[in-house]
Amino acid sequence: MGSAALLLCTLCGIAFAGAGILLSKALAKTSHNTSKGLPYECGIDTIGTSFIQFNVGYYLFALIFLVFDVELVFMYPWAVVVKEVGIVAFVEIIVFMFILFMGFLYAWRKGALKWA
């Protein structure tokens, strides 16, 4: 795949996304209502302020979970072709697991895995 094909794919992707956004803006019915800007939870009006600060540790924990979860998805194609590729695939997954384990150790030592 040459650079021209890559550029064409990128431009087509941007055009497709832009066309979808413009089409939804043109066809969607909109109404400007003050109640749309109010916080809403389970049909009950909020009591007090809606803007509370969450501990950033929850977000870090979720992001670390997603990283390791997505990395696990990369192991499925490896499991399918491991017999065909042989020792090369085994060495590659060992290196991959080592890098993943080093990231886990880094997050553990930094305290990112401690639940607040």
C-alpha positions in Angstrom: 0.0 0.0 0.0 1.7 3.2 -1.1 1.5 6.6 0.4 -1.1 7.7 -2.2 -3.5 4.9 -1.2 -2.9 5.8 2.5 -3.7 9.4 1.8 -6.8 8.4 -0.2 -8.0 6.2 2.7 -7.4 9.0 5.2 -9.3 11.6 3.1 -12.2 9.2 2.5 -12.4 8.5 6.2 -12.5 12.2 7.0 -15.0 12.9 4.3 -17.3 10.0 5.5 -17.2 11.2 9.1 -17.8 14.8 8.1 -20.7 13.9 5.8 -22.3 11.9 8.6 -22.0 14.9 11.0 -23.3 17.4 8.4 -26.2 15.1 7.4 -27.3 14.6 11.0 -27.2 18.4 11.6 -29.3 18.9 8.5 -31.9 16.2 9.1 -32.2 16.2 12.9 -35.0 18.1 14.6 -33.7 20.4 17.3 -35.4 22.3 20.0 -33.8 24.7 22.4 -35.2 24.1 25.8 -33.9 25.2 29.2 -34.6 21.9 30.7 -32.1 20.2 28.3 -29.3 21.9 30.1 -30.3 20.7 33.6 -28.6 17.7 35.2 -30.7 14.6 35.1 -30.5 11.3 36.9 -33.2 8.6 36.9 -36.0 11.1 36.4 -35.4 12.8 39.8 -34.2 16.4 40.1 -30.8 16.7 41.7 -30.4 18.0 45.2 -27.5 20.4 45.7 -24.7 20.9 43.2 -24.3 18.4 40.4 -20.7 19.1 39.9 -18.7 17.0 42.3 -15.1 16.0 42.0 -14.3 12.3 41.5 -11.1 10.7 42.6 -8.8 10.5 39.6 -7.7 7.0 40.8 -11.0 5.6 39.5 -10.2 6.8 36.0 -6.7 5.5 36.2 -7.9 2.1 37.4 -10.4 2.0 34.5 -7.8 3.0 31.9 -5.3 0.4 33.1 -8.0 -2.2 32.9 -8.8 -1.2 29.3 -5.2 -1.3 28.3 -4.7 -4.8 29.7 -8.1 -5.9 28.3 -7.2 -4.7 24.8 -3.8 -6.3 24.9 -5.5 -9.6 25.7 -7.5 -9.2 22.4 -4.2 -9.2 20.6 -3.4 -12.6 21.9 -6.3 -14.3 20.1 -4.8 -13.9 16.6 -1.5 -15.1 17.9 -3.1 -18.3 19.3 -4.6 -19.0 15.9 -1.3 -18.8 14.0 1.2 -20.0 16.6 1.5 -23.5 15.0 2.0 -22.1 11.5 4.6 -19.5 12.5 6.5 -21.6 15.0 9.2 -20.4 17.3 9.1 -16.8 15.9 5.5 -16.4 17.2 6.6 -17.8 20.6 9.5 -15.4 20.9 7.2 -12.5 19.8 4.6 -13.3 22.5 7.3 -13.7 25.1 8.6 -10.2 24.3 5.0 -8.9 24.2 4.2 -10.4 27.6 7.4 -9.0 29.0 6.6 -5.5 27.9 3.0 -5.9 29.3 4.3 -7.2 32.6 6.8 -4.3 32.9 3.8 -1.9 32.4 1.9 -3.8 35.1 4.9 -3.5 37.5 5.2 0.2 36.8 1.5 0.8 37.5 1.7 -1.3 40.6 4.8 0.5 42.0 3.3 3.9 41.3 0.2 2.8 43.3 -2.2 3.1 40.4 -3.8 -0.3 41.2 -4.8 0.7 44.8 -8.5 1.3 45.1 -9.1 4.6 46.8 
